[in-house]
Amino acid sequence: MSTHTTDDVRDEASLPIPADDASDAVPIAAEIVVSRDQPAECTLYPADASGIELMTSWITAHEGSFVSLERMR
């Protein structure tokens, strides 16, 4: 019996490797949009991005698919 919550089988080698040097970290900005008629959205993007990079380097999560850092700890 598997202890995984999904049928997705991945080996540990394919998981992200944490950076050893904090200077390699990219500062991330977040923008939360709250609407009366739509679920809240949180968009993350590189804080120093501009132009084409800003249009292509982002990810948006809809309300219910993100939690606070404190809750995850």
C-alpha positions as CSV (number, residue, x, y, z in Angstrom):
1,M,0.0,0.0,0.0
2,S,1.3,3.4,-0.9
3,T,1.7,6.3,1.5
4,H,1.4,8.8,-1.3
5,T,-1.9,10.7,-1.5
6,T,-1.9,10.6,-5.3
7,D,-1.0,8.0,-7.9
8,D,1.7,10.3,-9.2
9,V,5.0,8.4,-8.9
10,R,8.1,10.5,-8.7
11,D,11.5,9.7,-7.5
12,E,13.2,12.0,-4.9
13,A,15.8,13.0,-7.5
14,S,13.3,15.0,-9.5
15,L,12.3,17.2,-6.5
16,P,13.6,20.8,-6.4
17,I,17.0,21.2,-4.7
18,P,17.2,24.1,-2.2
19,A,19.8,26.8,-3.1
20,D,22.9,26.7,-0.9
21,D,23.5,30.4,-1.4
22,A,20.9,32.9,-0.3
23,S,22.2,35.4,-2.8
24,D,20.8,33.2,-5.6
25,A,17.3,33.7,-4.3
26,V,15.0,35.8,-6.5
27,P,12.8,38.3,-4.6
28,I,9.2,37.5,-5.2
29,A,6.3,40.0,-5.1
30,A,2.7,39.1,-4.4
31,E,-0.5,40.8,-5.4
32,I,-3.8,39.7,-3.9
33,V,-7.0,40.7,-5.7
34,V,-10.3,40.5,-3.8
35,S,-13.5,40.9,-5.7
36,R,-17.2,40.8,-4.5
37,D,-18.2,38.4,-7.3
38,Q,-15.1,36.3,-7.8
39,P,-12.8,34.2,-5.6
40,A,-9.7,36.0,-4.3
41,E,-6.5,35.6,-6.5
42,C,-2.9,35.7,-5.4
43,T,-0.3,36.3,-8.2
44,L,3.4,35.8,-7.6
45,Y,6.1,37.3,-9.8
46,P,9.7,38.3,-9.7
47,A,9.9,41.7,-7.9
48,D,12.5,43.1,-10.3
49,A,10.8,41.9,-13.5
50,S,9.8,44.3,-16.3
51,G,8.7,44.1,-19.9
52,I,8.5,40.6,-21.4
53,E,9.8,38.9,-18.3
54,L,6.9,40.3,-16.3
55,M,4.4,39.0,-18.8
56,T,5.9,35.5,-18.8
57,S,7.2,34.9,-15.3
58,W,4.2,34.7,-13.0
59,I,1.7,32.3,-11.4
60,T,-1.8,32.9,-10.0
61,A,-3.5,30.8,-7.4
62,H,-7.3,31.1,-6.8
63,E,-8.8,31.3,-3.3
64,G,-8.9,27.9,-1.7
65,S,-5.7,26.7,-3.3
66,F,-3.3,28.8,-1.1
67,V,-2.7,29.0,2.6
68,S,-0.7,31.2,5.0
69,L,2.9,30.3,5.8
70,E,2.0,30.0,9.5
71,R,-0.6,27.3,8.7
72,M,1.9,25.3,6.7
73,R,4.5,25.4,9.5
